[in-house]
Each structure stands twice: as structure tokens, then as C-alpha cells.
């Protein structure tokens, strides 16, 4: 009998390590983007799935683009 697969969930610290950014940047994105929700909780730990990691990566890239002036918005016009 096969055992069910264990989901691969990550803490914010592991997300920061995987994306190569600082933990405070990941925590900022998670705190300010309400559409990125934890897939599970373990006590007080929030655990995120691959989809959430991809959304964090996208938000960080968008923040970097806006900061460097390559993003879309009224700042560059």
C-alpha cells in the first residue's frame, strides 16, 4: 500500500533562501499582498506551496522593476 505524498511546503525563511533574497523582503511581500495565502499552518508557522513561491517571486521582480524605472506606472512617464 502506497502512502500519500507529503506536500512540499516552505516557510518564509526557506522561500527567501530559495529566491536568494533577504527574509525581510519576503515577509514584506507576504504581509502586503493579501492574495498570497499560506497553504497550511503548523502552530504559528505559515507554510507556502509552489504557487505562492511563484507569486512572491513575481512580486519581488515587479518591485525591483519599479525601483529601477523599468516598470509600468506613472513614475517613469
C-alpha positions as CSV (number, residue, x, y, z in Angstrom):
1,X,0.0,0.0,0.0
2,X,1.4,3.4,-1.0
3,X,1.5,6.2,1.5
4,X,0.1,9.6,0.3
5,X,2.7,12.1,-0.9
6,X,3.7,14.7,1.6
7,X,3.3,18.2,0.2
8,X,6.5,20.3,-0.2
9,X,5.6,23.4,1.8
10,X,8.1,26.2,2.7
11,X,8.4,28.7,5.5
12,X,9.1,32.3,4.6
13,X,12.8,31.8,5.5
14,X,13.1,28.9,3.1
15,X,11.4,31.0,0.4
16,X,14.0,33.7,1.0
17,X,16.8,31.2,0.7
18,X,15.4,29.7,-2.5
19,X,14.9,33.1,-4.1
20,X,18.2,34.5,-2.9
21,X,16.7,37.5,-1.2
22,X,16.6,38.7,2.4
23,X,13.9,37.4,4.8
24,X,12.5,40.9,5.4
25,X,11.8,41.4,1.7
26,X,9.8,38.1,1.6
27,X,8.0,39.0,4.8
28,X,7.1,42.4,3.4
29,X,5.6,40.8,0.3
30,X,3.6,38.2,2.3
31,X,2.3,40.9,4.7
32,X,1.2,43.4,1.9
33,X,-0.1,41.0,-0.8
34,X,-3.3,39.6,0.6
35,X,-3.7,37.3,-2.4
36,X,-0.7,35.3,-1.3
37,X,-2.1,33.0,1.4
38,X,-0.4,30.1,3.3
39,X,-1.3,26.6,2.1
40,X,-1.1,25.3,5.7
41,X,-0.1,26.3,9.3
42,X,2.0,24.4,11.8
43,X,1.4,26.1,15.1
44,X,2.3,29.7,14.4
45,X,4.4,28.9,11.3
46,X,2.9,29.7,7.9
47,X,3.7,27.3,5.2
48,X,3.5,28.1,1.5
49,X,3.2,26.0,-1.6
50,X,5.0,26.3,-5.0
51,X,2.2,28.6,-6.4
52,X,2.7,31.0,-3.5
53,X,6.5,31.0,-4.0
54,X,6.0,31.8,-7.7
55,X,3.7,34.8,-6.7
56,X,6.3,36.0,-4.2
57,X,9.0,35.8,-7.0
58,X,6.7,37.8,-9.3
59,X,6.0,40.5,-6.7
60,X,9.7,40.9,-5.9
61,X,10.6,41.2,-9.6
62,X,7.8,43.8,-10.0
63,X,9.1,45.7,-7.0
64,X,12.7,45.7,-8.5
65,X,11.4,46.8,-11.9
66,X,9.5,49.7,-10.4
67,X,12.5,50.7,-8.3
68,X,14.9,50.7,-11.3
69,X,12.4,52.6,-13.5
70,X,11.7,49.8,-15.9
71,X,8.2,49.1,-14.5
72,X,4.9,50.3,-15.8
73,X,3.4,53.2,-14.0
74,X,3.2,56.9,-13.7
75,X,6.7,57.3,-12.2
76,X,8.5,56.7,-15.4
77,X,6.3,59.0,-17.5
